[in-house]
Amino acid sequence: MNILTMKDICKDYPMGRDVLHVLKNVNMTVADGEYLAIMGPSGSGKTTLMNLIGCLDTATSGSYLLGEREITACSDNQLAEIRNREIGFVFQSFNLLPRTTAVDNVAMPLLYAGVSRSERTARAEAALEMVGLADRKGFAPEQLSGGQCQRVAIARAMVGSPRLLLADEPTGALDSASGAQVMELFADIHSRGTTIIMITHDEEIASHAARQAYIRDGILTGGEAGE
């Protein structure tokens, strides 16, 4: 079963009298439980593609099924609900709230989902334990190393038990040792059945995924198994 199916996805941006074609007839399928890396140079369209996969933006044309749901037909409120309940995000820059404890950062998606405070705290603490930071739950981001901040971000992404984890250059701001720890965490998360799609320009990092796709000038190759 496919968790994600894109057919002839295009994304255009008006530029005065001209149109910038960022994504060009992208076709992609991702099986439930798969681990896919999407590689591409700067300006290739990979971040735009990730924004579409993550329901942070919508395509100009084409079809995008997440499970059996046609995403291109969803309203902004429906997209926000899908992001909160079905997708976890990990970014290069962590995107943690400053002067906010690790446990409260991790619990934030559950607040938007209407989960009670006691359950939010319990689930956030369990997520921090999963990433090896149970003893840092009361620490703010400025009290943590870069690698620890990224692990907090991973805990936040996973606290709602999403079907799909999206990671945009997850090791880009880390030293090699911290990056290796993050990739070990991803392997553990994948082994538990979570689908992972990772954007990276690093071939070594991409090699951790079971399949690699490549995007250049808005054209995706390897997006479908066996392609």
CYANA upper distance limits for C-alpha pairs under 8 A (distance plus 0.5 A):
  1 MET  CA     31 ALA  CA      6.31
  1 MET  CA     32 ASP  CA      6.44
  2 ASN  CA     29 THR  CA      7.12
  2 ASN  CA     30 VAL  CA      6.07
  2 ASN  CA     31 ALA  CA      4.55
  2 ASN  CA     32 ASP  CA      5.80
  2 ASN  CA     67 GLY  CA      7.13
  3 ILE  CA     29 THR  CA      8.34
  3 ILE  CA     30 VAL  CA      6.44
  3 ILE  CA     31 ALA  CA      5.94
  3 ILE  CA     32 ASP  CA      5.31
  3 ILE  CA     65 LEU  CA      8.46
  3 ILE  CA     66 LEU  CA      6.26
  3 ILE  CA     67 GLY  CA      5.12
  4 LEU  CA     28 MET  CA      8.16
  4 LEU  CA     29 THR  CA      6.06
  4 LEU  CA     30 VAL  CA      5.67
  4 LEU  CA     31 ALA  CA      7.45
  4 LEU  CA     32 ASP  CA      8.43
  4 LEU  CA     64 TYR  CA      7.89
  4 LEU  CA     65 LEU  CA      6.18
  4 LEU  CA     66 LEU  CA      5.19
  4 LEU  CA     67 GLY  CA      6.35
  5 THR  CA     27 ASN  CA      8.14
  5 THR  CA     28 MET  CA      6.27
  5 THR  CA     29 THR  CA      5.01
  5 THR  CA     30 VAL  CA      7.16
  5 THR  CA     63 SER  CA      8.42
  5 THR  CA     64 TYR  CA      6.29
  5 THR  CA     65 LEU  CA      5.57
  5 THR  CA     66 LEU  CA      7.14
  5 THR  CA     67 GLY  CA      8.39
  6 MET  CA     26 VAL  CA      7.42
  6 MET  CA     27 ASN  CA      5.63
  6 MET  CA     28 MET  CA      5.46
  6 MET  CA     29 THR  CA      6.84
  6 MET  CA     62 GLY  CA      8.00
  6 MET  CA     63 SER  CA      6.18
  6 MET  CA     64 TYR  CA      4.99
  6 MET  CA     65 LEU  CA      6.89
  7 LYS  CA     25 ASN  CA      7.75
  7 LYS  CA     26 VAL  CA      6.90
  7 LYS  CA     27 ASN  CA      5.17
  7 LYS  CA     28 MET  CA      7.30
  7 LYS  CA     62 GLY  CA      6.25
  7 LYS  CA     63 SER  CA      5.64
  7 LYS  CA     64 TYR  CA      7.03
  8 ASP  CA     24 LYS  CA      7.97
  8 ASP  CA     25 ASN  CA      4.41
  8 ASP  CA     26 VAL  CA      5.52
  8 ASP  CA     27 ASN  CA      6.02
  8 ASP  CA     61 SER  CA      7.92
  8 ASP  CA     62 GLY  CA      5.33
  8 ASP  CA     63 SER  CA      7.25
  9 ILE  CA     23 LEU  CA      7.49
  9 ILE  CA     24 LYS  CA      7.19
  9 ILE  CA     25 ASN  CA      5.28
  9 ILE  CA     26 VAL  CA      5.25
  9 ILE  CA     27 ASN  CA      7.18
  9 ILE  CA     59 ALA  CA      6.89
  9 ILE  CA     60 THR  CA      8.00
  9 ILE  CA     61 SER  CA      6.24
  9 ILE  CA     62 GLY  CA      4.75
  9 ILE  CA     63 SER  CA      6.80
  9 ILE  CA     64 TYR  CA      7.97
 10 CYS  CA     21 HIS  CA      8.03
 10 CYS  CA     22 VAL  CA      7.95
 10 CYS  CA     23 LEU  CA      5.36
 10 CYS  CA     24 LYS  CA      5.43
 10 CYS  CA     25 ASN  CA      5.72
 10 CYS  CA     26 VAL  CA      7.11
 10 CYS  CA     59 ALA  CA      6.45
 10 CYS  CA     60 THR  CA      6.07
 10 CYS  CA     61 SER  CA      5.76
 10 CYS  CA     62 GLY  CA      6.79
 11 LYS  CA     21 HIS  CA      6.75
 11 LYS  CA     22 VAL  CA      6.07
 11 LYS  CA     23 LEU  CA      5.38
 11 LYS  CA     24 LYS  CA      7.54
 11 LYS  CA     59 ALA  CA      5.65
 11 LYS  CA     60 THR  CA      5.33
 11 LYS  CA     61 SER  CA      7.46
 12 ASP  CA     19 VAL  CA      6.92
 12 ASP  CA     20 LEU  CA      5.99
 12 ASP  CA     21 HIS  CA      5.06
 12 ASP  CA     22 VAL  CA      6.23
 12 ASP  CA     23 LEU  CA      7.55
 12 ASP  CA     60 THR  CA      6.59
 13 TYR  CA     19 VAL  CA      6.15
 13 TYR  CA     20 LEU  CA      5.52
 13 TYR  CA     21 HIS  CA      7.12
 13 TYR  CA     22 VAL  CA      7.93
 14 PRO  CA     18 ASP  CA      6.58
 14 PRO  CA     19 VAL  CA      4.95
 14 PRO  CA     20 LEU  CA      6.64
 15 MET  CA     19 VAL  CA      5.82
 15 MET  CA     20 LEU  CA      6.93
 21 HIS  CA    218 GLY  CA      8.03
 22 VAL  CA     44 SER  CA      8.36
 22 VAL  CA     45 GLY  CA      6.32
 22 VAL  CA     48 THR  CA      8.14
 22 VAL  CA    217 ASP  CA      7.69
 22 VAL  CA    218 GLY  CA      5.73
 23 LEU  CA     45 GLY  CA      6.77
 23 LEU  CA     48 THR  CA      8.26
 23 LEU  CA     49 LEU  CA      7.89
 23 LEU  CA    217 ASP  CA      8.14
 23 LEU  CA    218 GLY  CA      4.64
 23 LEU  CA    219 ILE  CA      6.93
 24 LYS  CA    218 GLY  CA      5.85
 24 LYS  CA    219 ILE  CA      6.04
 25 ASN  CA     62 GLY  CA      8.10
 25 ASN  CA    219 ILE  CA      7.71
 26 VAL  CA    218 GLY  CA      8.38
 26 VAL  CA    219 ILE  CA      6.91
 26 VAL  CA    220 LEU  CA      6.34
 27 ASN  CA    220 LEU  CA      7.80
 27 ASN  CA    223 GLY  CA      6.76
 27 ASN  CA    224 GLU  CA      7.57
 28 MET  CA    223 GLY  CA      4.84
 28 MET  CA    224 GLU  CA      5.53
 29 THR  CA    223 GLY  CA      6.84
 29 THR  CA    224 GLU  CA      5.59
 29 THR  CA    225 ALA  CA      7.68
 30 VAL  CA     34 GLU  CA      6.99
 30 VAL  CA     36 LEU  CA      8.21
 30 VAL  CA    224 GLU  CA      7.76
 30 VAL  CA    225 ALA  CA      8.35
 31 ALA  CA    195 THR  CA      8.40
 32 ASP  CA    194 THR  CA      8.38
 32 ASP  CA    195 THR  CA      6.51
 33 GLY  CA    190 HIS  CA      7.59
 33 GLY  CA    193 GLY  CA      5.69
 33 GLY  CA    194 THR  CA      5.87
 33 GLY  CA    195 THR  CA      4.73
 33 GLY  CA    196 ILE  CA      7.96
 34 GLU  CA    190 HIS  CA      8.33
 34 GLU  CA    194 THR  CA      8.22
 34 GLU  CA    195 THR  CA      5.54
 34 GLU  CA    196 ILE  CA      6.92
 34 GLU  CA    210 ALA  CA      7.92
 35 TYR  CA    190 HIS  CA      7.53
 35 TYR  CA    195 THR  CA      6.39
 35 TYR  CA    196 ILE  CA      5.24
 35 TYR  CA    197 ILE  CA      6.52
 35 TYR  CA    198 MET  CA      8.45
 35 TYR  CA    209 ALA  CA      5.68
 35 TYR  CA    210 ALA  CA      6.00
 35 TYR  CA    211 ARG  CA      7.13
 36 LEU  CA    196 ILE  CA      6.72
 36 LEU  CA    197 ILE  CA      5.34
 36 LEU  CA    198 MET  CA      6.77
 36 LEU  CA    209 ALA  CA      5.87
 36 LEU  CA    210 ALA  CA      6.67
 36 LEU  CA    211 ARG  CA      5.48
 36 LEU  CA    212 GLN  CA      6.27
 36 LEU  CA    213 ALA  CA      7.90
 37 ALA  CA    197 ILE  CA      6.26
 37 ALA  CA    198 MET  CA      5.18
 37 ALA  CA    199 ILE  CA      6.35
 37 ALA  CA    200 THR  CA      7.50
 37 ALA  CA    206 ALA  CA      5.87
 37 ALA  CA    207 SER  CA      8.44
 37 ALA  CA    209 ALA  CA      6.21
 37 ALA  CA    210 ALA  CA      8.43
 37 ALA  CA    211 ARG  CA      6.81
 37 ALA  CA    212 GLN  CA      5.28
 37 ALA  CA    213 ALA  CA      6.72
 38 ILE  CA     46 LYS  CA      7.79
 38 ILE  CA    197 ILE  CA      7.83
 38 ILE  CA    198 MET  CA      6.60
 38 ILE  CA    199 ILE  CA      5.40
 38 ILE  CA    200 THR  CA      6.84
 38 ILE  CA    206 ALA  CA      8.07
 38 ILE  CA    212 GLN  CA      6.35
 38 ILE  CA    213 ALA  CA      5.27
 38 ILE  CA    214 TYR  CA      6.08
 38 ILE  CA    215 ILE  CA      7.60
 39 MET  CA     46 LYS  CA      7.88
 39 MET  CA    199 ILE  CA      6.56
 39 MET  CA    200 THR  CA      5.72
 39 MET  CA    201 HIS  CA      5.70
 39 MET  CA    202 ASP  CA      8.02
 39 MET  CA    203 GLU  CA      8.25
 39 MET  CA    206 ALA  CA      7.83
 39 MET  CA    212 GLN  CA      7.71
 39 MET  CA    213 ALA  CA      6.70
 39 MET  CA    214 TYR  CA      5.29
 39 MET  CA    215 ILE  CA      6.70
 40 GLY  CA     44 SER  CA      6.30
 40 GLY  CA     45 GLY  CA      8.34
 40 GLY  CA     46 LYS  CA      6.88
 40 GLY  CA    200 THR  CA      7.59
 40 GLY  CA    201 HIS  CA      6.09
 40 GLY  CA    214 TYR  CA      6.23
 40 GLY  CA    215 ILE  CA      5.51
 40 GLY  CA    216 ARG  CA      6.40
 41 PRO  CA    201 HIS  CA      6.64
 41 PRO  CA    215 ILE  CA      8.44
 41 PRO  CA    216 ARG  CA      7.51
 43 GLY  CA    217 ASP  CA      7.88
 44 SER  CA    215 ILE  CA      6.58
 44 SER  CA    216 ARG  CA      5.12
 44 SER  CA    217 ASP  CA      5.29
 44 SER  CA    218 GLY  CA      6.14
 45 GLY  CA     49 LEU  CA      6.65
 45 GLY  CA    215 ILE  CA      7.48
 45 GLY  CA    216 ARG  CA      7.59
 45 GLY  CA    217 ASP  CA      7.17
 45 GLY  CA    218 GLY  CA      5.61
 46 LYS  CA     50 MET  CA      6.70
 46 LYS  CA    199 ILE  CA      7.43
 46 LYS  CA    215 ILE  CA      7.00
 46 LYS  CA    218 GLY  CA      8.25
 47 THR  CA     51 ASN  CA      6.67
 47 THR  CA    168 ASP  CA      8.03
 47 THR  CA    199 ILE  CA      8.08
 48 THR  CA     52 LEU  CA      6.91
 49 LEU  CA     53 ILE  CA      6.73
 50 MET  CA     54 GLY  CA      6.49
 50 MET  CA    166 LEU  CA      8.09
 50 MET  CA    168 ASP  CA      8.20
 50 MET  CA    199 ILE  CA      8.01
 51 ASN  CA     55 CYS  CA      6.66
 51 ASN  CA     56 LEU  CA      5.44
 51 ASN  CA     57 ASP  CA      6.07
 52 LEU  CA     56 LEU  CA      6.45
 52 LEU  CA     57 ASP  CA      5.52
 52 LEU  CA     58 THR  CA      6.14
 52 LEU  CA     59 ALA  CA      7.19
 54 GLY  CA     83 ARG  CA      7.20
 54 GLY  CA     87 ILE  CA      7.28
 54 GLY  CA     89 PHE  CA      8.50
 54 GLY  CA    166 LEU  CA      7.70
 55 CYS  CA     71 ILE  CA      8.10
 55 CYS  CA     79 LEU  CA      6.37
 55 CYS  CA     80 ALA  CA      8.20
 55 CYS  CA     82 ILE  CA      8.08
 55 CYS  CA     83 ARG  CA      6.96
 56 LEU  CA     79 LEU  CA      8.12
 56 LEU  CA     83 ARG  CA      8.40
 58 THR  CA     72 THR  CA      6.88
 59 ALA  CA     72 THR  CA      7.41
 63 SER  CA     70 GLU  CA      7.55
 63 SER  CA     71 ILE  CA      8.21
 63 SER  CA     72 THR  CA      7.03
 64 TYR  CA     70 GLU  CA      6.28
 64 TYR  CA     71 ILE  CA      6.05
 64 TYR  CA     72 THR  CA      6.73
 65 LEU  CA     69 ARG  CA      5.74
 65 LEU  CA     70 GLU  CA      5.11
 65 LEU  CA     71 ILE  CA      6.37
 66 LEU  CA     70 GLU  CA      7.13
 66 LEU  CA     71 ILE  CA      7.12
 70 GLU  CA     74 CYS  CA      7.69
 71 ILE  CA     79 LEU  CA      8.12
 74 CYS  CA     78 GLN  CA      6.18
 74 CYS  CA     79 LEU  CA      6.68
 75 SER  CA     79 LEU  CA      6.69
 76 ASP  CA     80 ALA  CA      6.72
 77 ASN  CA     81 GLU  CA      6.82
 78 GLN  CA     82 ILE  CA      6.73
 79 LEU  CA     83 ARG  CA      6.68
 80 ALA  CA     84 ASN  CA      6.73
 81 GLU  CA     85 ARG  CA      6.58
 82 ILE  CA     86 GLU  CA      5.93
 82 ILE  CA     87 ILE  CA      7.48
 83 ARG  CA     87 ILE  CA      5.55
 83 ARG  CA     88 GLY  CA      7.90
 84 ASN  CA     88 GLY  CA      8.16
 84 ASN  CA    109 PRO  CA      7.05
 84 ASN  CA    112 TYR  CA      8.16
 84 ASN  CA    113 ALA  CA      7.45
 84 ASN  CA    160 GLY  CA      8.36
 85 ARG  CA    113 ALA  CA      8.12
 85 ARG  CA    160 GLY  CA      7.15
 85 ARG  CA    162 PRO  CA      6.79
 86 GLU  CA    160 GLY  CA      8.50
 86 GLU  CA    161 SER  CA      8.22
 86 GLU  CA    162 PRO  CA      5.00
 86 GLU  CA    163 ARG  CA      5.82
 86 GLU  CA    164 LEU  CA      6.87
 87 ILE  CA    157 ALA  CA      8.29
 87 ILE  CA    162 PRO  CA      5.54
 87 ILE  CA    163 ARG  CA      6.74
 87 ILE  CA    164 LEU  CA      5.42
 87 ILE  CA    165 LEU  CA      6.31
 87 ILE  CA    166 LEU  CA      7.70
 88 GLY  CA    156 ARG  CA      8.34
 88 GLY  CA    157 ALA  CA      4.71
 88 GLY  CA    158 MET  CA      6.53
 88 GLY  CA    160 GLY  CA      8.34
 88 GLY  CA    162 PRO  CA      6.28
 88 GLY  CA    164 LEU  CA      6.76
 88 GLY  CA    165 LEU  CA      5.15
 88 GLY  CA    166 LEU  CA      6.57
 89 PHE  CA    154 ILE  CA      8.28
 89 PHE  CA    157 ALA  CA      5.79
 89 PHE  CA    165 LEU  CA      6.51
 89 PHE  CA    166 LEU  CA      5.48
 89 PHE  CA    167 ALA  CA      6.44
 89 PHE  CA    168 ASP  CA      8.50
 90 VAL  CA     94 PHE  CA      7.32
 90 VAL  CA    150 GLN  CA      8.39
 90 VAL  CA    153 ALA  CA      6.68
 90 VAL  CA    154 ILE  CA      6.54
 90 VAL  CA    157 ALA  CA      6.90
 90 VAL  CA    165 LEU  CA      8.15
 90 VAL  CA    166 LEU  CA      6.70
 90 VAL  CA    167 ALA  CA      5.06
 90 VAL  CA    168 ASP  CA      6.76
 90 VAL  CA    170 PRO  CA      6.87
 91 PHE  CA     95 ASN  CA      7.41
 91 PHE  CA    153 ALA  CA      8.43
 91 PHE  CA    167 ALA  CA      6.43
 91 PHE  CA    168 ASP  CA      5.49
 91 PHE  CA    169 GLU  CA      7.06
 91 PHE  CA    170 PRO  CA      6.18
 92 GLN  CA    168 ASP  CA      6.53
 92 GLN  CA    169 GLU  CA      5.66
 92 GLN  CA    170 PRO  CA      5.25
 92 GLN  CA    171 THR  CA      7.00
 92 GLN  CA    172 GLY  CA      6.22
 92 GLN  CA    173 ALA  CA      6.55
 93 SER  CA    173 ALA  CA      7.40
 94 PHE  CA    149 CYS  CA      7.01
 94 PHE  CA    150 GLN  CA      6.12
 94 PHE  CA    153 ALA  CA      6.28
 95 ASN  CA    153 ALA  CA      8.03
 96 LEU  CA    105 ASN  CA      6.93
 96 LEU  CA    141 PRO  CA      7.45
 96 LEU  CA    149 CYS  CA      8.19
 96 LEU  CA    153 ALA  CA      7.42
 97 LEU  CA    105 ASN  CA      6.93
 97 LEU  CA    141 PRO  CA      8.05
 98 PRO  CA    140 ALA  CA      7.11
 98 PRO  CA    141 PRO  CA      6.50
 98 PRO  CA    142 GLU  CA      7.64
 99 ARG  CA    140 ALA  CA      5.90
 99 ARG  CA    141 PRO  CA      7.50
 99 ARG  CA    142 GLU  CA      8.06
100 THR  CA    104 ASP  CA      6.87
100 THR  CA    105 ASN  CA      6.89
100 THR  CA    139 PHE  CA      8.38
100 THR  CA    140 ALA  CA      5.76
100 THR  CA    141 PRO  CA      7.82
101 THR  CA    105 ASN  CA      6.67
101 THR  CA    137 LYS  CA      6.99
101 THR  CA    138 GLY  CA      5.56
101 THR  CA    139 PHE  CA      5.56
101 THR  CA    140 ALA  CA      4.86
101 THR  CA    141 PRO  CA      7.73
102 ALA  CA    106 VAL  CA      6.66
102 ALA  CA    136 ARG  CA      7.47
102 ALA  CA    137 LYS  CA      5.42
102 ALA  CA    138 GLY  CA      6.47
102 ALA  CA    139 PHE  CA      6.21
102 ALA  CA    140 ALA  CA      6.31
102 ALA  CA    141 PRO  CA      7.52
102 ALA  CA    152 VAL  CA      6.90
103 VAL  CA    107 ALA  CA      6.62
103 VAL  CA    121 THR  CA      7.42
103 VAL  CA    124 ALA  CA      6.16
103 VAL  CA    125 GLU  CA      6.70
103 VAL  CA    128 LEU  CA      7.84
103 VAL  CA    137 LYS  CA      5.43
103 VAL  CA    138 GLY  CA      7.07
104 ASP  CA    108 MET  CA      6.68
104 ASP  CA    121 THR  CA      8.04
104 ASP  CA    124 ALA  CA      8.06
105 ASN  CA    152 VAL  CA      8.22
105 ASN  CA    156 ARG  CA      7.29
106 VAL  CA    124 ALA  CA      5.98
106 VAL  CA    127 ALA  CA      8.23
106 VAL  CA    128 LEU  CA      8.30
106 VAL  CA    152 VAL  CA      7.16
106 VAL  CA    153 ALA  CA      7.57
106 VAL  CA    155 ALA  CA      6.57
106 VAL  CA    156 ARG  CA      4.44
106 VAL  CA    157 ALA  CA      8.18
106 VAL  CA    159 VAL  CA      7.39
107 ALA  CA    111 LEU  CA      7.10
107 ALA  CA    120 ARG  CA      5.98
107 ALA  CA    121 THR  CA      6.94
107 ALA  CA    123 ARG  CA      7.97
107 ALA  CA    124 ALA  CA      5.66
107 ALA  CA    156 ARG  CA      7.14
107 ALA  CA    159 VAL  CA      7.68
108 MET  CA    112 TYR  CA      7.29
108 MET  CA    156 ARG  CA      8.01
109 PRO  CA    113 ALA  CA      6.86
109 PRO  CA    156 ARG  CA      7.79
109 PRO  CA    159 VAL  CA      8.26
109 PRO  CA    160 GLY  CA      7.68
110 LEU  CA    114 GLY  CA      6.85
110 LEU  CA    115 VAL  CA      5.92
110 LEU  CA    120 ARG  CA      6.48
110 LEU  CA    159 VAL  CA      8.17
110 LEU  CA    160 GLY  CA      7.22
111 LEU  CA    115 VAL  CA      6.24
111 LEU  CA    116 SER  CA      8.04
111 LEU  CA    117 ARG  CA      8.16
111 LEU  CA    120 ARG  CA      7.64
115 VAL  CA    119 GLU  CA      7.06
115 VAL  CA    120 ARG  CA      6.61
116 SER  CA    120 ARG  CA      6.54
117 ARG  CA    121 THR  CA      6.66
118 SER  CA    122 ALA  CA      6.76
119 GLU  CA    123 ARG  CA      6.53
120 ARG  CA    124 ALA  CA      6.47
121 THR  CA    125 GLU  CA      6.54
122 ALA  CA    126 ALA  CA      6.76
123 ARG  CA    127 ALA  CA      6.68
123 ARG  CA    159 VAL  CA      6.96
124 ALA  CA    128 LEU  CA      6.71
124 ALA  CA    155 ALA  CA      7.99
124 ALA  CA    156 ARG  CA      7.97
124 ALA  CA    159 VAL  CA      6.67
125 GLU  CA    129 GLU  CA      6.71
125 GLU  CA    134 ALA  CA      7.03
125 GLU  CA    137 LYS  CA      7.57
126 ALA  CA    130 MET  CA      6.79
126 ALA  CA    134 ALA  CA      8.29
127 ALA  CA    131 VAL  CA      7.14
127 ALA  CA    155 ALA  CA      5.53
127 ALA  CA    156 ARG  CA      7.92
127 ALA  CA    158 MET  CA      7.55
127 ALA  CA    159 VAL  CA      6.28
128 LEU  CA    132 GLY  CA      6.73
128 LEU  CA    133 LEU  CA      5.55
128 LEU  CA    134 ALA  CA      5.68
128 LEU  CA    137 LYS  CA      7.58
128 LEU  CA    152 VAL  CA      7.20
128 LEU  CA    155 ALA  CA      6.20
129 GLU  CA    133 LEU  CA      5.98
129 GLU  CA    134 ALA  CA      5.00
130 MET  CA    155 ALA  CA      7.96
131 VAL  CA    151 ARG  CA      6.48
131 VAL  CA    152 VAL  CA      7.97
131 VAL  CA    154 ILE  CA      8.16
131 VAL  CA    155 ALA  CA      6.98
131 VAL  CA    185 LEU  CA      7.48
133 LEU  CA    137 LYS  CA      7.21
133 LEU  CA    148 GLN  CA      8.13
133 LEU  CA    151 ARG  CA      8.31
133 LEU  CA    152 VAL  CA      8.14
139 PHE  CA    143 GLN  CA      6.47
139 PHE  CA    144 LEU  CA      7.56
140 ALA  CA    144 LEU  CA      7.43
141 PRO  CA    145 SER  CA      8.35
141 PRO  CA    149 CYS  CA      6.65
144 LEU  CA    148 GLN  CA      6.25
144 LEU  CA    149 CYS  CA      6.59
145 SER  CA    149 CYS  CA      6.64
146 GLY  CA    150 GLN  CA      6.79
146 GLY  CA    173 ALA  CA      7.96
146 GLY  CA    174 LEU  CA      6.79
146 GLY  CA    178 SER  CA      8.34
147 GLY  CA    151 ARG  CA      6.82
147 GLY  CA    174 LEU  CA      6.76
147 GLY  CA    175 ASP  CA      8.46
147 GLY  CA    178 SER  CA      5.47
147 GLY  CA    179 GLY  CA      7.74
147 GLY  CA    181 GLN  CA      8.46
147 GLY  CA    182 VAL  CA      8.17
148 GLN  CA    152 VAL  CA      6.74
149 CYS  CA    153 ALA  CA      6.75
150 GLN  CA    154 ILE  CA      6.69
150 GLN  CA    170 PRO  CA      8.18
150 GLN  CA    182 VAL  CA      8.11
151 ARG  CA    155 ALA  CA      6.70
151 ARG  CA    182 VAL  CA      7.43
152 VAL  CA    156 ARG  CA      6.71
153 ALA  CA    157 ALA  CA      6.69
154 ILE  CA    158 MET  CA      6.73
155 ALA  CA    159 VAL  CA      6.39
156 ARG  CA    160 GLY  CA      8.42
157 ALA  CA    162 PRO  CA      8.27
157 ALA  CA    165 LEU  CA      7.75
158 MET  CA    162 PRO  CA      6.76
158 MET  CA    165 LEU  CA      8.22
162 PRO  CA    194 THR  CA      7.95
163 ARG  CA    194 THR  CA      6.23
163 ARG  CA    195 THR  CA      6.78
164 LEU  CA    194 THR  CA      6.60
164 LEU  CA    195 THR  CA      5.34
164 LEU  CA    196 ILE  CA      6.39
164 LEU  CA    197 ILE  CA      8.10
165 LEU  CA    194 THR  CA      7.49
165 LEU  CA    195 THR  CA      6.61
165 LEU  CA    196 ILE  CA      5.27
165 LEU  CA    197 ILE  CA      6.82
166 LEU  CA    196 ILE  CA      6.52
166 LEU  CA    197 ILE  CA      5.55
166 LEU  CA    198 MET  CA      6.33
166 LEU  CA    199 ILE  CA      8.42
167 ALA  CA    196 ILE  CA      8.14
167 ALA  CA    197 ILE  CA      6.88
167 ALA  CA    198 MET  CA      5.11
167 ALA  CA    199 ILE  CA      6.58
168 ASP  CA    198 MET  CA      6.48
168 ASP  CA    199 ILE  CA      5.26
168 ASP  CA    200 THR  CA      7.13
169 GLU  CA    198 MET  CA      7.71
169 GLU  CA    199 ILE  CA      6.06
169 GLU  CA    200 THR  CA      5.34
169 GLU  CA    201 HIS  CA      8.01
170 PRO  CA    179 GLY  CA      8.47
170 PRO  CA    182 VAL  CA      8.27
170 PRO  CA    198 MET  CA      8.37
170 PRO  CA    200 THR  CA      8.31
171 THR  CA    175 ASP  CA      8.32
171 THR  CA    178 SER  CA      8.31
171 THR  CA    179 GLY  CA      5.49
171 THR  CA    182 VAL  CA      7.69
174 LEU  CA    178 SER  CA      6.35
174 LEU  CA    179 GLY  CA      6.14
175 ASP  CA    179 GLY  CA      6.51
176 SER  CA    180 ALA  CA      6.61
177 ALA  CA    181 GLN  CA      6.99
178 SER  CA    182 VAL  CA      6.88
179 GLY  CA    183 MET  CA      6.82
180 ALA  CA    184 GLU  CA      6.74
181 GLN  CA    185 LEU  CA      6.82
182 VAL  CA    186 PHE  CA      6.82
183 MET  CA    187 ALA  CA      6.74
183 MET  CA    205 ILE  CA      8.23
183 MET  CA    208 HIS  CA      7.91
184 GLU  CA    188 ASP  CA      6.83
185 LEU  CA    189 ILE  CA      6.64
186 PHE  CA    190 HIS  CA      6.50
187 ALA  CA    191 SER  CA      6.62
187 ALA  CA    208 HIS  CA      8.45
188 ASP  CA    192 ARG  CA      7.08
189 ILE  CA    193 GLY  CA      7.54
189 ILE  CA    194 THR  CA      6.63
190 HIS  CA    194 THR  CA      5.48
190 HIS  CA    195 THR  CA      6.89
190 HIS  CA    196 ILE  CA      7.28
198 MET  CA    206 ALA  CA      8.28
200 THR  CA    205 ILE  CA      7.71
200 THR  CA    206 ALA  CA      7.10
201 HIS  CA    206 ALA  CA      8.33
202 ASP  CA    206 ALA  CA      6.69
203 GLU  CA    207 SER  CA      6.61
204 GLU  CA    208 HIS  CA      7.81
205 ILE  CA    209 ALA  CA      8.46
206 ALA  CA    212 GLN  CA      7.28
207 SER  CA    212 GLN  CA      8.12
212 GLN  CA    222 GLY  CA      7.26
213 ALA  CA    220 LEU  CA      7.53
213 ALA  CA    221 THR  CA      6.29
213 ALA  CA    222 GLY  CA      4.85
213 ALA  CA    223 GLY  CA      5.87
214 TYR  CA    220 LEU  CA      6.16
214 TYR  CA    221 THR  CA      5.78
214 TYR  CA    222 GLY  CA      6.83
214 TYR  CA    223 GLY  CA      8.15
215 ILE  CA    219 ILE  CA      5.91
215 ILE  CA    220 LEU  CA      4.81
215 ILE  CA    221 THR  CA      6.80
216 ARG  CA    220 LEU  CA      7.21
221 THR  CA    227 GLU  CA      7.92
222 GLY  CA    226 GLY  CA      8.04
222 GLY  CA    227 GLU  CA      5.67
223 GLY  CA    227 GLU  CA      7.59
